[in-house]
Amino acid sequence: MPTLSTDKPLVYACSGCSNVAQLANDVALTLDRTGVMQMSCIAGVGGNIKSIVKLAQSGRPILALDGCKLNCVKQSLALQKITPTWHIELTQLGYKKQEQVDCDLADSYRLLQYIYQTTLHTPPSKLN
């Protein structure tokens, strides 16, 4: 299991019921579980949970993954006057928001590649 590190970027993800929301959450979990980023709880930020807000305000780089144009993650961070270092809205990347449909492994891979290229500037094989 990867260890937490205070120099890793934080990742916050949408986790609504649409396919793009679940894709954002799944990819954030992958980034966390592989030790690339540390996932934290966006509901805790929006709910003003002190320890979670303190982590979000720690000055570490933040990746906000939103599934659609509602931008719930970005809006939740804004409630605490936090601007993410990177904000990715999946529907802006061409993913189509659908209910009761799942994204597939190819969608996850494509999003992970995009994140590695735009936020980390490092190919996945070079991480860890």
Contact map, one row per residue, 1 for C-alpha under 8 A:
11100000000000000000000000000000100000000000000000000000000000000000000000000000000000000000000000000000000000000000000000000000
11110000000000000000000000000000111000000000000000000000000000000000000000000000000000000000000000000000000000000000000000000000
11111000000000000000000000000000001000000000000000000000000000000000000000000000000000000000000000000000000000000000000000000000
01111101000000000000000000000000001001000000000000000000000000000000000000000000000000000000000000000000000000000000000000000000
00111111000000000000000000000000000001000000000000000000000000000000000000000000000000000000000000000000000000000000000000000000
00011111000000000000000000000000000000000000000000000000000100000000000000000000000000000000000000000000000000000000000000000000
00001111100000000000000000000000000000000000000000000000000100000000000000000000000000000000000000000000000000000000000000000000
00011111110000000000000000000000000111000000000000000000000110000000000000000000000000000000000000000000000000000000000000000000
00000011111000000000000000000000000111000000000000000000000111100000000000000000000000000000000000000000000000000000000000000000
00000001111100000000000000000000000011110000000000000001000111100000000000000000000000000000000000000000000000000000000000000000
00000000111110000000000000010001000011110000000000000000000001111000000000000000000000000000000000000000000000000000000000000000
00000000011111000000000000010000000000111100000000000000000001111000000010000000000000000000000000000000000000000000000000000000
00000000001111100000100110010000000000000100000000000000000000011100000010000000000000000000000000000000000000000000000000000000
00000000000111110000110110000000000000000100000000000000000000001110000110000000000000000000000000000000000000000000000000000000
00000000000011111000110110000000000000000000000000000000000000000000000000000000000000000000000000000000000000000000000000000000
00000000000001111100110000000000000000000000000000000000000000000000000000000000000000000000000000000000000000000000000000000000
00000000000000111110110000000000000000000000000000000000000000000000000000000000000000000000000000110000000000000000000000000000
00000000000000011111110000000000000000000000000000000000000000000000000000000000000000000000000011111100000000000000000000000000
00000000000000001111111000000000000000000000000000000000000000000000000000000000000000000000000011111110000000000000000000000000
00000000000000000111111100000000000000000000000000000000000000000011000000000000000000000110001111000010000000000000000000000000
00000000000011111111111110000000000000000000000000000000000000000111000000000000000000000000000000000000000000000000000000000000
00000000000001111111111111000000000000000000000000000000000000000010000000000000000000000000000000000110000000000000000000000000
00000000000000000011111111100000000000000000000000000000000000000010000000000000000000000000000000000010001100000000000000000000
00000000000011100001111111110000000000000000000000000000000000001110000000000000000000000100000000000000000000000000000000000000
00000000000011100000111111111000000000000000000000000000000000001000000000000000000000000000000000000000000000000000000000000000
00000000000000000000011111111100000000000000000000000000000000000000000000000000000000000000000000000000000100000000000000000000
00000000000000000000001111111110000000000000000000000000000000000000000000000000000000000000000000000000000100110000000000000000
00000000001110000000000111111111000000100000000000000000000000001000000000000000000000000000000000000000000000000000000000000000
00000000000000000000000011111111100000100000000000000000000000000000000000000000000000000000000000000000000000000000000000000000
00000000000000000000000001111111110000000000000000000000000000000000000000000000000000000000000000000000000000000000000000000000
00000000000000000000000000111111111111100000000000000000000000000000000000000000000000000000000000000000000000000000000000000000
00000000001000000000000000011111111111100000000000000000000000000000000000000000000000000000000000000000000000000000000000000000
11000000000000000000000000001111111100000000000000000000000000000000000000000000000000000000000000000000000000000000000000000000
01000000000000000000000000000111111110000000000000000000000000000000000000000000000000000000000000000000000000000000000000000001
01110000000000000000000000000011111111000000000000000000000000000000000000000000000000000000000000000000000000000000000000000001
00000001100000000000000000000011111111000000000000000000000000000000000000000000000000000000000000000000000000000000000000000011
00000001111000000000000000000011011111100000000000000000000000000000000000000000000000000000000000000000000000000000000000000000
00011001111000000000000000000011001111110000000000000000000000000000000000000000000000000000000000000000000000000000000000000000
00000000011100000000000000011011000011111000000000000000000000000000000000000000000000000000000000000000000000000000000000000000
00000000011100000000000000000000000001111100000000010000000000000000000000000000000000000000000000000000000000000000000000000000
00000000000100000000000000000000000000111111100000010000000000000000000000000000000000000000000000000000000000000000000000000000
00000000000111000000000000000000000000011111110000000000000000000000000010011000000000000000000000000000000000000000000000000000
00000000000000000000000000000000000000001111111000000000000000000000000000010000000000000000000000000000000000000000000000000000
00000000000000000000000000000000000000001111111110011000000000000000000000000000000000000000000000000000000000000000000000000000
00000000000000000000000000000000000000001111111110011001000000000000000000011001000000000000000000000000000000000000000000000000
00000000000000000000000000000000000000000111111110000000000000000000000000011011000000000000000000000000000000000000000000000000
00000000000000000000000000000000000000000011111110000000000000000000000000000000000000000000000000000000000000000000000000000000
00000000000000000000000000000000000000000001111111011000000000000000000000000001000000000000000000000000000000000000000000000000
00000000000000000000000000000000000000000001111111111000000000000000000000000000000000000000000000000000000000000000000000000000
00000000000000000000000000000000000000000000000111111100000000000000000000000000000000000000000000000000000000000000000000000000
00000000000000000000000000000000000000000000000011111110000000000000000000000000000000000000000000000000000000000000000000000000
00000000000000000000000000000000000000011001100111111111000000000000000000000000000000000000000000000000000000000000000000000000
00000000000000000000000000000000000000000001100111111111100000000000000000000001000000000000000000000000000000000000000000000000
00000000000000000000000000000000000000000000000001111111110000000000000000000000000000000000000000000000000000000000000000000000
00000000000000000000000000000000000000000000000000111111110000000000000000000000000000000000000000000000000000000000000000000000
00000000010000000000000000000000000000000000100000011111111101000000000000000000010000000000000000000000000000000000000000000000
00000000000000000000000000000000000000000000000000001111111100000000000000000000010000000000000000000000000000000000000000000000
00000000000000000000000000000000000000000000000000000111111100000000000000000000000000000000000000000000000000000000000000000000
00000000000000000000000000000000000000000000000000000001111110000000000000000000000000000000000000000000000000000000000000000000
00000111110000000000000000000000000000000000000000000001111111000000000000000000000000000000000000000000000000000000000000000000
00000001110000000000000000000000000000000000000000000000001111100000000000000000000110000000000000000000000000000000000000000000
00000000111100000000000000000000000000000000000000000001000111110000000000000000000111000000000000000000000000000000000000000000
00000000111100000000000000000000000000000000000000000000000011111000000000000000000111110000000000000000000000000000000000000000
00000000001110000000000000000000000000000000000000000000000001111100000011000000000111110000000000000000000000000000000000000000
00000000001111000000000110010000000000000000000000000000000000111110000010000000000000111100000000000000000000000000000000000000
00000000000011000000100100000000000000000000000000000000000000011111111111000000000000111100000000000000000000000000000000000000
00000000000001000001111100000000000000000000000000000000000000001111101000000000000000001110000010000000000000000000000000000000
00000000000000000001100000000000000000000000000000000000000000000111111000000000000000001111000010000000000000000000000000000000
00000000000000000000000000000000000000000000000000000000000000000111111000000000000000001010000000000000000000000000000000000000
00000000000000000000000000000000000000000000000000000000000000000101111100000000000000000000000000000000000000000000000000000000
00000000000000000000000000000000000000000000000000000000000000000111111111100000000000001000000000000000000000000000000000000000
00000000000001000000000000000000000000000000000000000000000000000100011111110000000000000000000000000000000000000000000000000000
00000000000111000000000000000000000000000100000000000000000000011100001111111000000000000000000000000000000000000000000000000000
00000000000000000000000000000000000000000000000000000000000000010100001111111100001100100000000000000000000000000000000000000000
00000000000000000000000000000000000000000000000000000000000000000000001111111110000000000000000000000000000000000000000000000000
00000000000000000000000000000000000000000110110000000000000000000000000111111111000000000000000000000000000000000000000000000000
00000000000000000000000000000000000000000100110000000000000000000000000011111111111100000000000000000000000000000000000000000000
00000000000000000000000000000000000000000000000000000000000000000000000001111111111000000000000000000000000000000000000000000000
00000000000000000000000000000000000000000000010000000000000000000000000000111111110000000000000000000000000000000000000000000000
00000000000000000000000000000000000000000000110100001000000000000000000000011111110000000000000000000000000000000000000000000000
00000000000000000000000000000000000000000000000000000000000000000000000000001111111000000000000000000000000000000000000000000000
00000000000000000000000000000000000000000000000000000001100000000000000000001111111100000000000000000000000000000000000000000000
00000000000000000000000000000000000000000000000000000000000000000000000001001100111110000000000000000000000000000000000000000000
00000000000000000000000000000000000000000000000000000000000011110000000001001000011111100000000000000000000000000000000000000000
00000000000000000000000000000000000000000000000000000000000011110000000000000000001111100000000000000000000000000000000000000000
00000000000000000000000000000000000000000000000000000000000001110000000000000000000111110000000000000000000000000000001000000000
00000000000000000000000000000000000000000000000000000000000000111100000001000000000111111000000000000000000000000000000000000000
00000000000000000000000000000000000000000000000000000000000000111100000000000000000001111101000000000000000000000000000000000000
00000000000000000000000000000000000000000000000000000000000000001111101000000000000000111111100000000000000000000000000000000000
00000000000000000001000100000000000000000000000000000000000000001111000000000000000000011111111000000000000000000000000000000000
00000000000000000001000000000000000000000000000000000000000000000011100000000000000000001111111110000000000000000000000000000000
00000000000000000000000000000000000000000000000000000000000000000001000000000000000000011111111000000000000000000000000000000000
00000000000000000000000000000000000000000000000000000000000000000000000000000000000000001111111000000000000000000000000000000000
00000000000000000000000000000000000000000000000000000000000000000000000000000000000000000111111100000000000000000000000000000000
00000000000000000001000000000000000000000000000000000000000000000000000000000000000000000111111110000000000000000000000000000000
00000000000000000001000000000000000000000000000000000000000000000000000000000000000000000010011111000000000000000000000000000000
00000000000000000111000000000000000000000000000000000000000000000011000000000000000000000010001111100000000000000000000000000000
00000000000000000111000000000000000000000000000000000000000000000000000000000000000000000000000111111000000000000000000000000000
00000000000000001110000000000000000000000000000000000000000000000000000000000000000000000000000011111000000000000000000000000000
00000000000000001110000000000000000000000000000000000000000000000000000000000000000000000000000001111100000000000000000000000000
00000000000000000110000000000000000000000000000000000000000000000000000000000000000000000000000001111110000000000000000000000000
00000000000000000110010000000000000000000000000000000000000000000000000000000000000000000000000000011111000000000000000000000000
00000000000000000011011000000000000000000000000000000000000000000000000000000000000000000000000000001111101100000000000000000000
00000000000000000000000000000000000000000000000000000000000000000000000000000000000000000000000000000111111100000000000000000000
00000000000000000000000000000000000000000000000000000000000000000000000000000000000000000000000000000011111110000000000000000000
00000000000000000000000000000000000000000000000000000000000000000000000000000000000000000000000000000001111111000000000000000000
00000000000000000000001000000000000000000000000000000000000000000000000000000000000000000000000000000011111111100000000000000000
00000000000000000000001001100000000000000000000000000000000000000000000000000000000000000000000000000011111111110000000000000000
00000000000000000000000000000000000000000000000000000000000000000000000000000000000000000000000000000000111111111000000000000000
00000000000000000000000000000000000000000000000000000000000000000000000000000000000000000000000000000000011111111100000000000000
00000000000000000000000000100000000000000000000000000000000000000000000000000000000000000000000000000000001111111110000000000000
00000000000000000000000000100000000000000000000000000000000000000000000000000000000000000000000000000000000111111111000000000000
00000000000000000000000000000000000000000000000000000000000000000000000000000000000000000000000000000000000011111111100000110000
00000000000000000000000000000000000000000000000000000000000000000000000000000000000000000000000000000000000001111111110000000000
00000000000000000000000000000000000000000000000000000000000000000000000000000000000000000000000000000000000000111111111100000000
00000000000000000000000000000000000000000000000000000000000000000000000000000000000000000000000000000000000000011111111111110000
00000000000000000000000000000000000000000000000000000000000000000000000000000000000000000000000000000000000000001111111111100000
00000000000000000000000000000000000000000000000000000000000000000000000000000000000000000000000000000000000000000111111110000000
00000000000000000000000000000000000000000000000000000000000000000000000000000000000001000000000000000000000000000011111110000000
00000000000000000000000000000000000000000000000000000000000000000000000000000000000000000000000000000000000000000011111111000000
00000000000000000000000000000000000000000000000000000000000000000000000000000000000000000000000000000000000000000001111111100000
00000000000000000000000000000000000000000000000000000000000000000000000000000000000000000000000000000000000000000001100111110110
00000000000000000000000000000000000000000000000000000000000000000000000000000000000000000000000000000000000000001001100011111110
00000000000000000000000000000000000000000000000000000000000000000000000000000000000000000000000000000000000000001001000001111110
00000000000000000000000000000000000000000000000000000000000000000000000000000000000000000000000000000000000000000000000000111110
00000000000000000000000000000000000000000000000000000000000000000000000000000000000000000000000000000000000000000000000001111111
00000000000000000000000000000000000100000000000000000000000000000000000000000000000000000000000000000000000000000000000001111111
00000000000000000000000000000000011100000000000000000000000000000000000000000000000000000000000000000000000000000000000000000111
